[in-house]
Amino acid sequence: MKQSFYVFICFNLLSLGLFAQGTITYGGRGIKPYQVIASDQAKLKETPDTLKDDSAMDGTGMDYNWYNMGRLMRQATLGVNFNDMKEFVKMTPEKWIDEQFKVPSPNMLEKMLEIRKEARAYAASLGYDSKEDTVVIRSEDFYMAWWNHSLKNKDYLNQRMAYVMSQIFVISSMSDVISEHAYGMASFQDMLVRQVTGNFKNLLLEITLHPSMGMYLSHFNNSKTIPERNIHPDENYAREIMQLFTIGLHQLNIDGSLKRDSLGNPIPTYTQKDIKELAKVFTGLSAGRAGQFSNPNTPVKFGFDRYQTDFSVHMAMYEDWHEYGGKSFLGLYIPSGQKGMKDIEMAVEHIFRHPNVGPFIGKQLIQKLVTSNPSPAYIKKVAETFNDNGKGVRGDMAAVFKAILLHPEARSCESLQSPTQGKLQEPLVRFLERARNYKVIPDANNKIFTDGGSARWNFDQNYMQAPSVFNFYQPNYSPNGVLRNNNLLGPEFQMHNSTSSLRWANSVMGPDWLINYYGRIQREGFYELDISDLGIYANDPEALLNQLDKRFTRGQLTSRTRKLIKYNIDRNLNTKNRINSAIGILLLSPEYNILK
């Protein structure tokens, strides 16, 4: 019965979270007609109630910095440590972003090898046989490193932005060509993090030359035309670099709206002929260096097997296998006889300069960070920043991310009252947010090793594990019901169904969180989250709810949800159960699942 009730909450309230309307005053003591959503409005046992009845009007009842910065944390991080949050609230959003861009990120390739070695040594010390599979470095090794970092990192912004870009420029360990080559996953992650403050053109070129992308979209060992052998250039990457990575299917105005012909039809951005011509550009690429299963001194050549290839090194051009004839696509003519890499650089530069890139990429970044239905003005502002960062530079990604996160639709209180503002936070981010709000309790030997299997098995989502190049969900998806009826998008709802809702409810209603995992060696129980600091609030439901509101819903918990949680926790006598129950129901609420 409980499970059915929790799923009912998920299905019937989430969409309502996107359509919360009416006048809302942020703060105060709940004196009618004001809605209470401030996290510090109720008195605690150890704190006298000093708020006056009109405190909602003069602002004395508000903890604005907690609300404002907390909202930014949910948009711009994968979850924040509560102690770090106490420092972040002392900053302005712009100051925090500038400071975060300076925080160094680890080399994930080095970290992966280090964590893998530690995990295997630890498993051996516990008596597990680690002889099997001691050579191949697979995706599980990358995931142990990524989760290890994600549970305690300080480079919050860089990691969230890399996460977002990984869902546009997709490689996936669902494919063997990725899962069996974790070197590539780690170096791809390093590249994404590096380009968070880089230039989009450099990002596009690095993605094009990365062997993981070459394997995933099949332009690794892509041969020139050999008619007598019926060999023709593979068109896969040529199609996806345009359709998914840069310009999309239809020509756009700078505000993201469709350009239309004289008959009112959308205008295609490219044709099949453009794909065929561009495919010729991406020929002649193969291994840049011999890898794990080759002698490092082995001369590399076109046609190198993937098991012989070093996936951490860019692909190299092999001129004898490159299509040398002239090529023409999207209005660009690439002359015959150039070096292959020059062809690629010219093609990437031309695509980068296409007027669609700013609004096409900008809208997707807004959708993944702030709101599923940004206004044309919001898209236009971000696209204009992409076109020119104010200093004449096109494609400055740091400037683009700042424009997204500092825009009034991301920061203002007024935007919260719009029925079209907000987005469903995807389950992997919610999963990490819960873990980052508390400390994961190590095992008896003070160790934590996990590959995120809890997220993968419960919600069919883990980092770099999308089911296809189209990601876990598509940016133009609109679910049946109130959103589609109002011509609104809800991309993440493509992952939201009865099964995922039930699994989310089951996972948040107890203390178990992360599966203990040693990397293809042994699975042994779960890690719990340390909620001991909430013990002093366990017998004061109002105080407990205020703390949870502060940490999870950032001052937006409604009186309706507060009553629902209080009714449930009042029925629990055990302190730990009261706290876990309160957290669990809050994590099922629309105020938490819908990011406003």
N, C-alpha and C positions, 0 to 999 in steps of 0.2 A: 504493500500500500504506500509506503514512504517513497519508494522509487517512482511510482506512478505520479505521486504528488510533485516530486522534484522535477520530473520531466514536464509536467503541466506548467510549472513555473517557467522553465526554459522556453517552451514553445509559445506560450500565450503572453508572456511579458516582454520578451526580448524586442520584438518589433515595436511594442508600445514605448520602449525606452527611446526609440528614435523619434517618437511622435509626442513626447511630453510637451504640453502647451500650457499657456496661461501665465499670469504674472508670478514671478518667483523673486523673493528677496533673499539674498544669500547671507544668512546670519540671523542673530536674534535668539529669542527664547521660545519661539513658537506662539507668540501672542497673535491670535487671529487678526487678519486673514493671511498672515505670512506663513510660508512653508519652511519648515526647519530642515536645513541641509548642512548647517555648519557643524564642524567636528568638535567645537569647544563650547557648545552652548549649555550643556547640562552640568550641574555641579557634581564634582567628585567627592568622595568621602573626606579626602584630605584637603579639599579646596573650597573655600566659602563661595557662595553664589553672589557675585558682585555686580551682575548685569541688571540693568534697569529694563522696564517694560518697553521702552522706546529704543533699546540698543540696536534693533535691526535697522532703524532709520538713521541713526548717527554713526553707525559703523563700529561702535565699541564692542559689539558682540561678534565681530568677524575675526577670523584668523586668516586673512587674505593671502599672505605669502604661502601658507601651507596649501591652500586651495590652488592658487595660481601655479606654483612650482610643481605641485603634485600632479596637476593636469598635464604639464609639460613632461614630467617623468613618464607618464603613461603613453605619451605620444612618441617620445624620443629615446626611450630605453627599453630593455627587455626585463625591467624590474630593478628596483633600487633598494639597497641595504638601508634599513631604517636609520641607523646611525649616520650614514652618509647624507641622508635626506635632511637631517637636522642642520647640517652645514650648508646644503644647497639652498634651503629656504632663506638664507641670509643674502643670496645673490638675486639679481634680476635675471629674467630669461636670457637676455642677450649676453650678459656677463657669463652665465653658466655655459652657454653654447661656445663662446670664445675660449673659455678655459678648457672645455672638454676636447676641443680640436687639438689642444696641446698635449693631452695625456697620451703617453706612448702605449702602443699595443705590442703584445709579444709576437715573436715569430712563431706562427702556428705549426710550421713544419718542424722546427726544433722542439717545440713543446710536445708535439705528438710523439716523437721518438723518445723523449724523456718520460712521458706518462706511460707509454707502452712498456718501457723497460721496468718502471716502478711497479706497474700492475702485475707483470709476469713474475717479478721477483717476490711480490707479496703473495700471489697465488701459490707459488712454490713453497713459501715459508709456512703456509697453512696446510701443506700436504697435497695440493692438487697437482696433477701431472700436466705440465705445460710443454711436453716434448712435441705434441702434435701441433702442426701449423706454427712453427717458430720462425719461419722465414717470411711468408707472405704478409705484407702490411696492408690490411683491408680497411674498409670504411669504419668498422668498429673501433679501430685504433684512433682514427680521426675524431670520432664522436666522443670518445673518452676525454680527449684533449679539449674539444670544444665545450663540452659540458663542464669540465673542471674549471675552465676559464669563465664560463658564463655564470657559474654559481658564486664567483668571488671577484669578478673583474672591477676595475675602476674606470676603464675606457668605455663608459656607458654609451655615449653618443656614437662613437665609431662602430661599435659592435651592432647597434640597432640599424645604422645606415647600411652597413655591410649586409645585414640580414635582409633588409628591404631590397637592396640591389640584387641579392641572390635569387629573389623571386621574380625578377624581370629577366636577368641573364642566367637562365636556369641550366645547371647540370644536376644530375640526380643519381644517387647511389642505388636507385631502383634498377639501374642498368649495370650489368657486369663490367662494362668498360670504365665505369666510375668506381663502383664498389670494390673492385679488385686492385685499385690503384690509389691508395690513400695519400700518397705523395702529391698527387694531382689535386685532391680535395683541399689539402692543407695549403698548398701554394696558391690555389684559386682563392681561398679565404684571405690569405695575406695580400693578394692583389686587390680584392674588393676593399679591404680595410685601407690599404694604401691610397686608393683612388677616391675615398670619401672626401678628401680635401684636394683632390687632383682635378684634372680636366677631363671632360666627357670624351673628347677625341682620343686621349691617351688610354682611357678606360676601354673604349671600343676597339682600339688597336690591340691592346693586351688580351682582351677576350678573344679576338679573332685568332691570335697566335698561340693561345694557351692549348696545350695538348689535350687537356680534359675536354674542352669545348670542341676541339678537332675530332676527338673520338666520339663524343656525344652527338654531334651534328654532322659527322661523317665527312669532314674535309681534311682529315688526317689521311695521308696517302691518296689524295684525290688527284687522279691522273688527267693529263691533257687528252684531247680527242685522238683516238687511234681507230680510224674507220675500219681498217681491215680486221680488227679484233672486236669491233662493235663496242668500243669503250668510249664513254662520253663523260664530261665533268659532272660530278654529283651536284645537284641543285639545292640540297637541303639547307646548307648554311646561307647560301645566297638569298633564299626565301626568308629565313627566320631573322637574318640581320636587318631586313627591311620591315617585315610584318610585326615582329615582336620586340626588337631591340631599339628601333629608332623612329620609324615614320608611320607605321600602321597601314591599314588597308585603304584609307580614304584621305584626301586632302583636307587640311584643317585650317580654320582661321586661328589667329593667335590666342583667342579665348577658348579654344578647344571645340568650337562648333564646326559642323561640317560645311565645307564649300560645296556648292551645287551648280550643276550646269543649267542651261536655259530651260530645260524640262523639269527642273527641280530634283534631279537625281544626284546622289553623291558621286564625286569624281574620284576614280581610283588613283592611287599614288603610283602604281607600277603595273606592268603587264607581264605575261608569261615570257615575252621576248626579253624584257629587262632581267628576269630571273636567269634565263639561259645565258645571257651575255655576262652577267655578274658572276655566274658560276665559273666561267673561264678564268676569272681573276684569282679565285681561290684554288688554283691547281699548283702542284709541285711542292706542297708542304708535307713534311714528315719529321721524324725525330730530330731534335736538336742535340741530343747527347745520349749515349748508351746508359742504360739504367741498371736497376738492381740485379737483374738476372743475366747481365752481360759483363764481360771484362770491360772495365772503365776505359781501356785503351782501344776497344773495338771501334773501327771506323764506322760511323753511321752512314746510312744511305737511304734513298727513297725505297719504300716498301718494308722498312723495319717493322718487325712484329711489336705489338704493344707491350708484351712482357719484356722486351729488350729495351724499352724506351724509358728515359728519365722524365717523369711527368712534372717535374718541378722546373723544367727548362723550356723556354719558348720553342715552338716548332721552327725548323730551318727551311729555307727555300732550296729546292733542287731544280736548277734551271732546265735540265734536260726533260723534265716532266711537266714543265709549265707551258701553258697555252700562250704562244707568242704573237698570234695575230691580233689585229686591232679589235677593240671591244667598245661597245656603245651601250650605255644604260642611263636612264633618268636624265637624258640630255648631256651626258658627259661622254666624250670620245677619248679612249685610252689608246695611244698610238702603238703600232706594231713594233716589236723588237726591243721593248724596254726590259730591264731586269724584273723578275717576278715580284720582288718585294716593293719595287717602285709602283707597280700596278696596284698592289694592295694598299699602299699608302695613299695613292691618288683616289682609289675607290672609297676608302674610309673617310678621307677628307671631304669628298663630295657628299657622301651620305650625312656626315656631321653637319654640313652647311645647309641641309635641306630645311625649309621653314617649318616643317611638321615636327621636328625633333623636340623643340621647346615645349609646345603644348601637349604632345603625345607622351613624352616621358614625365613632364611636370605633373600632369593630371594623375598619372599612376602613382607617383611618389606621394602626392597629397592624399590620395585614396588610402594608401597603405599606412600613412602616418597620422592623419587627422580626421578626414571625413570622406565618406563614400560618394557624396554629391556636392563637390565644391562648386561655387558659383563661377560663372564665366569671368567675373572680375578677378577672382582668386587665381584661376588658371592663367589668365592674361598676365597678372603680376609676376607669377613664377616663370612663365615663358619669357617675358621681357628680361628677367634677371638672367635666365639661361642665355639669351641672345647677347646680353651685355651686362656684366657685373657692376657697371658704374665706372669702370676703368678701361672700357673698350675690349674686355676679354670675353669671348664666347665659351660657354661650357664649364664655367667655374662651379664645381659641384658644392664646395663649401658655401658659396653665396646662394646657390639654389636651395640648399637645405635650410639656411637661415631665413630665406624669404618664405619658405613653407611654414616654419615653426613660429615665426614672429608676426605672421599676417593676422589681422584682426579676427578672421574666421577661426583661427587656432587659439587666440589669446583672449578675446573679449568676452565679458559676461553676456553681452547681447546675443552673441552667436549661439549660446546655449539655449536660448529660447526659440530658436528656429526649429520647426518640426522636421526640416530636411537635414539638419546638421548631425553629424556623428557617424559611427561605424561600429560594426561588431568586431570586437577584438578576437583575433584568431586563437585557437586553443593552445598552441605551443607558447605563445606570448603570455597568456593567462597562467599557464603552468609555471613558467619561469618567474612571473611576477610574484606568485605565492611563495616560491622558494626564496626569492631575493628579499622579501619582507622579513624573513626570519632566518635563522641559522640552521643549516642542515646538520643534524647530529651525526658525527662520525661513528664508526663501529668501535668495538672494544679496544682495537689497536690504533684508534685515532686516525683511521683511513677512510677516504671516500673515493670510490671508483664507480662511475656510472657512464653508460653510453646513451642515456635518454630513452631507454627502451620503454619506460612507463608511458612516455608521450606517444611513441610510435605505435604501441599496441593498443593504447586506449583511444587515441584520437586520429590514428593514421597520419600523423604528422611528425616529422623530425627535420632538422636542418638539412638542406640539400638532399631531400628525399621526395620531391614532388613526383606524382605519377606520370608526368609527361613534361615536355618543354613548355606547355601552357600553364605550368605552376599548379598549385593545389586548387586554385579558383581563378576565374577569369575576371578582368576588371569591368566588363560590361554585363556581368550576371545580375539578374533581378529575380528574387524569389517570388513565387505565387503569393498573392494576398495583398496586404495593404501597401507594400512597397511598389509592386508592379502596377497595382491599380492607380497609383499616383505617379507613375512614370519615373520612379526612383530606383537607383542601383543599390545593391547590397552584396558586393562580391564575396565576402567571407561567409555569407549564408549558404554558399554552394557546398560548404563543408558541414553545415549544420543540419542534422537529421535526427531521427528518433534514436538511432544507435549511438551516435556521438554524444547526444544529450544525456542519455542514460549512463554512458561511460564517464562523462564529466561529473555527473551527480555522484556516482559511486566513488570516484577518485577524491572528491573534495570533502566527503562526509566522514573521513577518518584521518588518523595521524600518519598512516603510511603514505610515502610520497615517491621517492626515487628507488628504482630497483638497483640493488647492489650487484655490480657486474665487473668482472676482471678482464674483459676483452676476449671473447670466444673460449674462455676457460671455465668459469663457474658462475652461477647465479645463486645468491644466498640471501633471501629475505629482502627487506626494505630499509631505507633510511627514513627516519622521522624528522619533523621540523621542531625546533626548540621554541615552544610558545610559553616558556616559564615566566617571561617578563609580564605576561598578561594575567598571571595568577592573582595579583592584588586587585584586579577588577572583576574577578569571576563572580563575586556575590553582589555586584552592583551592575545590573544589566545596562543602565544608561551609560555608565562610565565605560563599560566594555564596548558598547556599540560606538561610542565616540572615538575610542582608540582604533577600532577596526575601520571606521569611516575615514579616519585620518590616514590610515595606511593603504586602504584598498580603493575606496570610492571617492577619496579626495574631497570630502565635504558635500557630496551629492546624494547621500543616503536619505530617502524619503521617509515620511512618517509611516506610510503604509508598510514598507519593508521593515522598518524598526519594530513595528507591532508584531509582525509575523515572526521575526527572530526572537523577540522577547517572549512571545507565547511559547516557543519551542524550548528556549534555554531555561525558562522557569520550571520546566518539567524534569530537568536534569539535576540530580543532587551532586554527582561527581564533578569536581572542579575542572578536570581535564576534558570531560565530556561536554560540559557547558561551553567551554571555549571552542572546542573543535566543532560543536554543533553551530555555534554562532558564526564561525568562520565559514563553515560549509554552506549554510543557507545564504550568507552574504555573497559568496562566490557564485551562487545560482541566480542572483538578482539581476534585473535589467540594468540597475545603476552601475553594477560592476562590469557585466558582459558587454554593454553598449558604452563605448568610449565617446563621451560628449565633450 
